[in-house]
Amino acid sequence: MPDPPTDVETLESRLHACDEEALAALFSRHRERLWRIARFRLPDKLRGRVDPDDVLQDAYLSALQRLTHYAGGSSFLWLRLIVNQTLVDLHRRHLGAQMRDAGREVAIHGVPHTEATSASMAITLVGSLTSPSQAAVRDETLDIVEQAIEGMDPIDREVLALRHFEELTNSEVAGALGIQPKAASIRYIRALRRLKAILAEVPGLTDETRNG
C-alpha cells in the first residue's frame, strides 16, 4: 500500500486547488529558508532600501496572484522561484538602469536566477576576517575572491550557491536548475574543488575559511 501523505503533501494538494490557507501554511513552514535565500541574494545596492522581510512580503503577494500557476511538485521550489523573481522586480523598481550593476538576471536551463551570487559568496567567505591587522586588507581580499568566483562556470557557481550557501539538498538543486540529481552532485563536487583551489591562492584567509 502507498504511504499516507505527509502534512506538506496534503497542503500541496490543497495548494494545487488554489487554497489560500494552504499557501499561508506552506509559506510559514518555508519562511526561514526563504528569508535566508532573500538575504543571500539581496545585493548591497538594495540594502537600506529593502530588506529580506520586504522581499518575502512582496513574494507572498505575488504567490497569491499566481496560485493558478502552481503545477504541483515541491512548494518550496515554487516559492523559492517566486522569491527570486521578486528580487528581479525589486532591482528594476529601485535601480532601473543600474540593475545590471546590482544584480543581473541569468537564465540557467531556461530558469531565471538573480545573480548577486559572487559578491554574496565573497562576503560570506571572508566574513571571519575581523582582526585589526586583517581589516586593512579586507576590501582587497573581498575583491580578489569575488573576481575569482565570478570567473567560475555560471552553472557551477550557481550549484555551489544553492548547496553551500542556500543549503538546498542535492535533489532540490536538481529541481531548481532542471537537471538530473546525479549531474547536480557532479557539478557540486567540481565547483567545491574549484572554490577550494581559488581560496588557496588568496592571501589573508584563514585555514578555517578556506576549508569552508
C-alpha positions as CSV (number, residue, x, y, z in Angstrom):
1,M,0.0,0.0,0.0
2,P,1.2,3.5,-0.7
3,D,2.5,5.6,2.2
4,P,-0.1,8.1,3.6
5,P,0.5,11.7,2.5
6,T,2.6,13.9,4.8
7,D,1.3,17.3,6.1
8,V,3.3,19.0,3.4
9,E,1.9,16.8,0.6
10,T,-1.7,17.4,1.9
11,L,-1.1,21.2,1.9
12,E,0.5,21.0,-1.6
13,S,-2.6,19.1,-2.9
14,R,-4.7,21.9,-1.5
15,L,-2.4,24.5,-3.0
16,H,-2.9,22.9,-6.4
17,A,-6.6,23.6,-5.9
18,C,-5.7,27.3,-5.2
19,D,-6.4,27.1,-1.5
20,E,-5.1,30.4,0.0
21,E,-5.0,28.9,3.5
22,A,-2.7,26.2,2.3
23,L,-0.4,28.8,0.7
24,A,-0.3,30.7,4.0
25,A,0.6,27.5,5.9
26,L,3.3,26.4,3.4
27,F,4.8,29.9,3.2
28,S,5.0,30.0,7.0
29,R,6.6,26.5,7.0
30,H,9.3,27.5,4.4
31,R,9.7,31.1,5.6
32,E,13.0,30.7,7.4
33,R,14.7,29.1,4.4
34,L,13.2,31.7,2.0
35,W,14.3,34.5,4.3
36,R,17.9,33.2,4.2
37,I,17.8,33.0,0.4
38,A,16.4,36.5,0.1
39,R,19.2,37.8,2.4
40,F,21.9,35.9,0.4
41,R,20.6,37.1,-3.0
42,L,20.0,40.7,-2.0
43,P,22.7,42.9,-3.4
44,D,24.4,45.7,-1.4
45,K,22.9,48.5,-3.6
46,L,19.4,47.4,-2.5
47,R,20.2,47.0,1.2
48,G,18.9,50.1,3.0
49,R,16.0,50.4,0.6
50,V,14.6,46.9,1.1
51,D,15.4,44.0,3.5
52,P,14.6,40.3,3.3
53,D,11.3,40.8,5.1
54,D,10.2,43.3,2.4
55,V,11.2,40.7,-0.2
56,L,9.1,38.0,1.4
57,Q,6.1,40.3,1.8
58,D,6.1,41.1,-1.9
59,A,6.8,37.4,-2.8
60,Y,3.8,36.2,-0.7
61,L,1.5,38.7,-2.5
62,S,2.9,37.5,-5.8
63,A,2.3,33.9,-4.9
64,L,-1.3,34.7,-4.1
65,Q,-1.7,36.2,-7.6
66,R,0.0,33.1,-9.1
67,L,-1.9,30.4,-7.3
68,T,-3.3,29.1,-10.6
69,H,0.3,28.7,-11.9
70,Y,1.3,26.2,-9.3
71,A,1.5,22.9,-11.2
72,G,2.4,20.6,-8.3
73,G,5.7,19.3,-7.0
74,S,7.8,21.0,-4.4
75,S,6.1,24.0,-2.9
76,F,9.4,25.2,-1.5
77,L,11.0,25.3,-5.0
78,W,7.9,27.1,-6.4
79,L,8.1,29.7,-3.6
80,R,11.9,30.0,-4.0
81,L,11.4,30.8,-7.7
82,I,8.9,33.5,-6.8
83,V,11.3,35.0,-4.3
84,N,14.0,35.2,-7.0
85,Q,11.6,36.8,-9.4
86,T,10.5,39.2,-6.7
87,L,14.2,40.2,-6.3
88,V,14.4,40.8,-10.0
89,D,11.3,43.0,-9.9
90,L,12.8,45.0,-6.9
91,H,16.0,45.5,-8.8
92,R,14.1,47.1,-11.7
93,R,11.8,49.1,-9.5
94,H,14.5,50.6,-7.3
95,L,17.6,50.7,-9.5
96,G,16.3,50.9,-13.1
97,A,19.2,51.3,-15.4
98,Q,21.6,50.4,-12.6
99,M,20.1,46.9,-12.4
100,R,23.0,45.2,-14.3
101,D,25.5,46.6,-11.8
102,A,23.5,45.4,-8.8
103,G,22.1,42.0,-9.7
104,R,21.9,40.5,-13.1
105,E,19.4,38.0,-14.3
106,V,20.9,34.8,-15.6
107,A,19.0,32.0,-17.3
108,I,20.2,28.5,-16.4
109,H,18.4,25.8,-18.3
110,G,15.6,28.3,-19.0
111,V,15.1,29.2,-15.3
112,P,15.8,32.8,-14.3
113,H,18.1,33.4,-11.4
114,T,19.1,36.6,-9.6
115,E,22.9,36.8,-9.9
116,A,24.1,38.7,-6.8
117,T,25.9,35.4,-6.0
118,S,29.6,36.3,-6.5
119,A,29.5,39.3,-4.1
120,S,27.4,37.5,-1.6
121,M,29.6,34.4,-1.6
122,A,32.7,36.5,-1.2
123,I,31.3,38.5,1.7
124,T,30.3,35.2,3.4
125,L,33.6,33.5,2.8
126,V,35.8,36.3,4.2
127,G,33.4,37.3,7.0
128,S,35.8,35.8,9.6
129,L,38.5,38.5,8.8
130,T,37.7,40.7,11.8
131,S,41.1,41.4,13.5
132,P,42.6,44.8,13.1
133,S,45.5,43.5,11.0
134,Q,43.2,41.7,8.7
135,A,40.7,44.5,8.4
136,A,43.2,46.6,6.5
137,V,43.2,44.1,3.6
138,R,39.6,43.0,3.9
139,D,38.3,45.1,1.0
140,E,41.1,43.9,-1.3
141,T,40.5,40.3,-0.3
142,L,36.8,40.7,-1.0
143,D,37.6,42.0,-4.5
144,I,40.0,39.1,-5.2
145,V,37.6,36.4,-4.0
146,E,34.6,38.0,-5.8
147,Q,36.5,38.2,-9.1
148,A,37.7,34.7,-8.8
149,I,34.2,33.4,-8.1
150,E,32.9,35.5,-11.0
151,G,35.3,33.6,-13.3
152,M,33.7,30.2,-12.4
153,D,31.4,28.4,-14.8
154,P,27.9,30.1,-14.2
155,I,26.2,26.8,-13.6
156,D,28.9,25.5,-11.2
157,R,28.8,28.8,-9.4
158,E,25.0,28.6,-9.1
159,V,25.1,24.9,-7.9
160,L,27.7,26.0,-5.2
161,A,25.5,28.9,-4.1
162,L,22.5,26.6,-3.9
163,R,24.2,23.8,-1.9
164,H,26.8,25.7,0.1
165,F,25.0,29.0,0.9
166,E,21.3,28.5,0.4
167,E,21.6,25.0,2.0
168,L,19.4,23.2,-0.6
169,T,19.6,19.4,-0.8
170,N,21.0,17.8,-3.9
171,S,17.5,16.9,-5.2
172,E,16.3,20.4,-4.6
173,V,19.3,21.8,-6.5
174,A,18.4,19.4,-9.4
175,G,14.8,20.6,-9.3
176,A,15.7,24.2,-9.1
177,L,18.0,24.0,-12.1
178,G,16.1,21.5,-14.2
179,I,18.9,18.9,-14.2
180,Q,19.3,15.3,-13.0
181,P,20.3,14.8,-9.4
182,K,23.5,12.9,-10.5
183,A,24.5,15.9,-12.7
184,A,23.8,18.3,-9.8
185,S,26.0,16.2,-7.5
186,I,28.9,16.1,-10.0
187,R,28.6,19.8,-10.6
188,Y,28.7,20.5,-6.8
189,I,31.8,18.4,-6.2
190,R,33.6,20.0,-9.1
191,A,32.5,23.5,-8.0
192,L,33.6,22.9,-4.4
193,R,37.0,21.6,-5.6
194,R,37.4,24.8,-7.8
195,L,36.4,27.0,-4.9
196,K,39.0,25.5,-2.5
197,A,41.6,26.0,-5.2
198,I,40.6,29.6,-5.5
199,L,40.7,30.3,-1.8
200,A,44.1,28.6,-1.5
201,E,45.5,31.3,-3.7
202,V,44.1,34.2,-1.7
203,P,46.4,35.8,0.9
204,G,45.0,36.6,4.3
205,L,42.3,33.9,4.5
206,T,42.4,31.5,7.5
207,D,42.6,27.7,7.0
208,E,39.1,27.6,8.5
209,T,37.7,29.9,5.9
210,R,39.5,28.1,3.1
211,N,38.0,24.8,4.2
212,G,34.5,26.2,4.2
